[in-house]
Amino acid sequence: MTTNENEPTGGRPVRRRALVIGGVAVAAGVTAFGVGAAFGSGGRSPIVSGSPTAAPASGSAPAAPETPASTAEPVATPTPGFDLAAHSTDDPESIWVVVNKLRTLSPVDYVPADLTFPDVSFVNRQPMRKAAADALVPLFAAASAEAGLALAVQSAYRSYDTQVSVYAGWVSSRGQAGADATSARPGHSEHQTGWAVDVVGASGACALEICWGDTAEGQWVGANAHRFGFLVRYKPESTPITGYESEPYHLRYVGTELSQYLHDSGIETLERAFGLPDAPDYAPGTSD
């Protein structure tokens, strides 16, 4: 929506959200960079499987995400001292803005005013909102200091125009249904808000794949992201709510107050936290 709509490779769509390399929109057909390049790995540069800059595989059949049984995720209940109305869920400038298949950014071509580059390792150098960038630095530092893990940014801010190209590539490759299963339509991507980031590990193992959640890096990020104000936005059990497959690498910055509240309460989606409708599908007539 995530913003991280990767372009498909192989038989199964790996993920959403194509990347912008060096600030330039990458259309379908550009070869992927290896994760190892971000770490200067002395000639050993593993290729990112299913990299967002890889061209869509021709002839691949549309593949919709497997939808788990209805989630038992709790609905938010008032917590003494915590105000769920403290920030807008509609204003794109808000740290709590909710973007999904039913909620379009307004304006649809919104561009954050305070984009900056976090002082961390990158695979693709892309900016983020300043508060998110500032929070990402200590998260990466803690992963290194506490667990000896090296992380890098694979994808961060992506513009509306970039998403137009990305989504069109998916439709061309997999058709409308396949595209909607794996890519956010323009104006519906969290990456456009500047609050979202996709992270990978130094080894490149399972980069931008569901299996990244089983790696040491993915396990650590999943257990600790909330300490730094981030939410793992798309978990397996959340598919009936968000309409997207698991993305253990896709982090959404919401600030430490809300991230800690969600962690402590067991609420795993912004939709449930703010009492918003589930958004597994686009509303009829939604522009693509």
C-alpha positions as CSV (number, residue, x, y, z in Angstrom):
1,M,0.0,0.0,0.0
2,T,2.8,-1.0,1.0
3,T,4.2,0.9,-0.1
4,N,6.5,-1.5,-1.1
5,E,4.8,-2.9,-4.2
6,N,7.4,-5.2,-5.6
7,E,7.1,-6.2,-9.2
8,P,6.5,-10.0,-9.6
9,T,9.1,-12.5,-10.3
10,G,8.5,-16.3,-10.5
11,G,5.2,-18.0,-10.1
12,R,4.0,-16.3,-6.9
13,P,3.8,-12.6,-6.4
14,V,6.3,-11.9,-3.6
15,R,5.1,-8.6,-2.4
16,R,3.8,-5.1,-3.1
17,R,5.4,-1.7,-3.8
18,A,8.1,-1.2,-6.3
19,L,11.1,0.8,-5.5
20,V,12.7,4.1,-6.5
21,I,16.4,3.9,-7.0
22,G,18.3,7.1,-6.2
23,G,15.1,9.1,-6.1
24,V,14.2,8.1,-9.7
25,A,11.0,6.1,-10.4
26,V,11.8,2.6,-11.5
27,A,9.4,1.2,-14.1
28,A,9.0,-2.5,-14.9
29,G,12.0,-4.1,-16.6
30,V,14.9,-2.7,-14.6
31,T,17.2,-5.3,-13.0
32,A,17.2,-5.6,-9.2
33,F,20.0,-4.5,-7.1
34,G,21.5,-7.1,-4.6
35,V,21.1,-6.4,-1.0
36,G,24.8,-7.1,-0.4
37,A,25.7,-4.0,-2.3
38,A,24.4,-1.8,0.5
39,F,26.9,-3.3,2.8
40,G,30.0,-3.3,0.5
41,S,30.3,-7.1,0.7
42,G,33.6,-7.4,-1.2
43,G,32.2,-8.7,-4.4
44,R,29.6,-10.9,-2.8
45,S,26.3,-9.4,-3.7
46,P,23.3,-11.7,-3.2
47,I,20.4,-10.8,-5.5
48,V,17.2,-9.9,-3.8
49,S,14.6,-12.5,-4.7
50,G,11.5,-10.8,-6.1
51,S,13.1,-7.4,-5.9
52,P,10.7,-4.5,-6.5
53,T,12.8,-3.4,-9.5
54,A,12.6,-6.7,-11.3
55,A,10.3,-6.9,-14.4
56,P,7.0,-8.7,-14.1
57,A,7.3,-12.3,-15.2
58,S,5.4,-12.8,-18.4
59,G,2.7,-15.4,-18.5
60,S,2.3,-15.7,-14.8
61,A,-1.2,-16.4,-13.6
62,P,-2.8,-14.0,-11.2
63,A,-2.3,-15.1,-7.6
64,A,-4.4,-13.8,-4.8
65,P,-3.2,-14.0,-1.3
66,E,-4.5,-16.9,0.8
67,T,-7.0,-15.6,3.2
68,P,-6.8,-17.0,6.7
69,A,-9.9,-17.7,8.7
70,S,-11.5,-14.6,10.3
71,T,-9.1,-13.1,12.8
72,A,-9.9,-12.9,16.5
73,E,-7.9,-9.7,16.9
74,P,-9.5,-7.6,19.6
75,V,-11.2,-4.3,19.0
76,A,-9.6,-1.3,20.8
77,T,-11.2,-0.4,24.1
78,P,-10.5,2.9,25.9
79,T,-7.3,2.8,28.0
80,P,-7.0,5.2,30.9
81,G,-4.7,8.1,29.9
82,F,-4.4,7.1,26.3
83,D,-6.3,9.2,23.7
84,L,-7.0,7.5,20.4
85,A,-8.3,10.8,19.1
86,A,-5.1,12.6,19.7
87,H,-4.2,12.7,16.0
88,S,-6.2,12.6,12.8
89,T,-6.6,9.3,10.9
90,D,-7.6,11.3,7.8
91,D,-5.0,14.0,7.4
92,P,-2.0,12.7,5.4
93,E,0.3,14.9,7.6
94,S,-0.9,13.0,10.7
95,I,1.3,10.4,12.2
96,W,-1.8,8.2,12.6
97,V,-3.2,8.6,9.1
98,V,-4.8,5.3,8.0
99,V,-4.4,4.4,4.3
100,N,-5.9,1.2,3.0
101,K,-8.1,-0.2,0.2
102,L,-11.1,1.8,1.4
103,R,-9.2,5.0,2.5
104,T,-7.5,7.1,-0.2
105,L,-5.0,9.8,0.5
106,S,-6.4,13.3,0.2
107,P,-5.0,14.9,-1.9
108,V,-4.4,11.7,-3.9
109,D,-1.0,13.0,-5.1
110,Y,0.1,14.0,-1.6
111,V,3.8,14.6,-1.1
112,P,5.2,15.0,2.5
113,A,7.0,18.3,3.1
114,D,9.7,17.0,5.5
115,L,11.2,14.0,3.6
116,T,14.8,13.2,4.7
117,F,17.2,10.3,4.6
118,P,17.9,8.4,7.8
119,D,21.5,7.8,8.6
120,V,21.4,4.0,8.0
121,S,22.4,1.5,5.4
122,F,20.3,1.4,2.2
123,V,19.8,-1.0,-0.7
124,N,17.8,1.7,-2.4
125,R,18.3,5.2,-1.1
126,Q,14.9,6.6,-0.4
127,P,13.7,9.2,2.1
128,M,11.1,9.1,4.9
129,R,9.2,11.6,7.0
130,K,11.7,13.1,9.5
131,A,10.1,11.6,12.6
132,A,10.2,8.2,11.1
133,A,13.7,8.6,9.8
134,D,14.9,9.7,13.3
135,A,13.2,6.7,14.9
136,L,14.7,4.2,12.4
137,V,18.3,5.1,13.3
138,P,18.1,3.8,16.9
139,L,16.1,0.7,15.8
140,F,18.9,-0.3,13.4
141,A,21.5,0.5,16.1
142,A,19.7,-1.6,18.7
143,A,19.5,-4.5,16.2
144,S,23.3,-4.3,15.9
145,A,24.1,-3.8,19.5
146,E,21.7,-6.2,21.1
147,A,21.7,-9.0,18.5
148,G,24.6,-8.4,16.2
149,L,22.2,-8.0,13.2
150,A,22.7,-5.6,10.3
151,L,19.6,-4.1,8.6
152,A,19.2,-1.9,5.6
153,V,16.3,0.1,4.0
154,Q,15.0,-1.6,0.9
155,S,12.1,0.8,0.2
156,A,10.7,3.9,1.9
157,Y,8.8,6.9,0.4
158,R,7.3,6.4,-3.0
159,S,5.4,9.0,-5.0
160,Y,2.0,8.8,-6.5
161,D,3.4,8.8,-10.0
162,T,5.8,6.0,-9.1
163,Q,2.8,4.0,-7.8
164,V,0.9,4.6,-11.1
165,S,3.8,2.9,-13.0
166,V,4.2,0.1,-10.5
167,Y,0.5,-0.7,-10.4
168,A,0.2,-0.6,-14.2
169,G,3.1,-3.1,-14.5
170,W,1.3,-5.5,-12.2
171,V,-2.0,-5.2,-14.1
172,S,-0.1,-5.9,-17.4
173,S,1.6,-8.9,-15.9
174,R,-1.2,-10.5,-13.8
175,G,-4.5,-8.8,-14.6
176,Q,-6.6,-6.6,-12.3
177,A,-7.4,-9.3,-9.7
178,G,-3.7,-10.4,-9.5
179,A,-2.5,-6.8,-9.2
180,D,-5.0,-6.0,-6.4
181,A,-3.8,-9.0,-4.5
182,T,-0.2,-7.8,-4.5
183,S,-0.1,-4.0,-5.2
184,A,-1.8,-0.9,-3.8
185,R,-3.6,1.2,-6.3
186,P,-2.2,4.8,-6.6
187,G,-3.3,6.9,-3.7
188,H,-3.7,3.9,-1.4
189,S,-0.1,3.1,-0.6
190,E,1.4,3.6,2.8
191,H,4.7,4.3,1.2
192,Q,3.3,7.6,-0.2
193,T,2.7,8.9,3.3
194,G,6.4,8.7,4.1
195,W,5.7,6.8,7.3
196,A,6.4,3.3,5.9
197,V,9.7,1.5,5.3
198,D,10.6,-2.0,4.1
199,V,13.7,-3.4,5.9
200,V,16.0,-6.3,4.9
201,G,19.0,-8.0,6.4
202,A,22.6,-7.9,5.3
203,S,22.6,-11.4,3.9
204,G,19.7,-10.7,1.6
205,A,18.0,-13.9,2.8
206,C,14.2,-13.8,2.2
207,A,14.4,-10.1,1.3
208,L,10.8,-8.8,0.7
209,E,9.4,-12.3,1.2
210,I,7.1,-13.8,3.8
211,C,9.9,-16.0,5.0
212,W,11.8,-12.9,6.2
213,G,9.7,-13.2,9.3
214,D,11.5,-16.4,10.1
215,T,15.0,-15.0,9.8
216,A,17.0,-13.7,12.8
217,E,16.5,-10.2,11.5
218,G,12.8,-10.6,11.0
219,Q,12.3,-12.2,14.4
220,W,14.1,-9.4,16.1
221,V,12.3,-6.7,14.2
222,G,8.9,-8.3,14.9
223,A,9.7,-8.5,18.6
224,N,11.2,-5.0,19.0
225,A,9.8,-2.6,16.4
226,H,7.2,-1.3,18.8
227,R,10.0,0.0,21.2
228,F,10.9,2.5,18.5
229,G,7.4,3.6,17.4
230,F,6.9,1.1,14.5
231,L,4.2,-1.3,13.8
232,V,4.6,-4.5,11.6
233,R,1.6,-3.4,9.5
234,Y,0.7,-6.6,7.6
235,K,0.7,-9.7,9.7
236,P,-0.6,-13.1,8.5
237,E,-3.6,-13.0,10.7
238,S,-4.5,-9.5,9.5
239,T,-5.1,-10.5,5.8
240,P,-8.9,-10.5,6.2
241,I,-8.7,-6.9,7.6
242,T,-6.1,-5.4,5.3
243,G,-6.5,-7.5,2.1
244,Y,-2.7,-8.0,1.9
245,E,-0.5,-11.0,2.6
246,S,2.0,-11.0,5.4
247,E,4.8,-8.5,5.1
248,P,7.1,-9.0,8.1
249,Y,9.5,-6.4,6.7
250,H,7.0,-3.6,6.2
251,L,7.1,-1.2,9.1
252,R,4.7,1.7,9.7
253,Y,5.8,4.5,12.0
254,V,3.0,5.6,14.4
255,G,5.1,6.9,17.3
256,T,6.0,5.1,20.6
257,E,2.8,5.9,22.4
258,L,0.5,4.2,19.9
259,S,3.0,1.4,19.1
260,Q,3.3,0.5,22.8
261,Y,-0.4,0.7,23.3
262,L,-1.0,-1.7,20.3
263,H,1.7,-4.1,21.6
264,D,0.3,-4.1,25.1
265,S,-3.3,-4.6,24.1
266,G,-2.7,-7.2,21.4
267,I,-4.2,-5.1,18.7
268,E,-2.3,-5.6,15.4
269,T,-4.0,-3.3,12.9
270,L,-4.7,0.4,12.7
271,E,-8.2,-0.5,11.5
272,R,-9.0,-2.3,14.8
273,A,-7.3,0.3,16.9
274,F,-9.4,3.2,15.5
275,G,-12.6,1.3,15.0
276,L,-12.4,1.6,11.2
277,P,-14.1,-0.8,8.7
278,D,-12.1,-3.8,7.5
279,A,-10.6,-3.1,4.1
280,P,-9.9,-6.5,2.3
281,D,-11.2,-5.1,-1.0
282,Y,-11.5,-1.8,-2.9
283,A,-14.9,-0.1,-3.0
284,P,-16.7,-0.5,-6.3
285,G,-15.6,2.3,-8.7
286,T,-12.3,2.9,-7.0
287,S,-9.9,4.4,-9.5
288,D,-7.0,2.2,-10.6
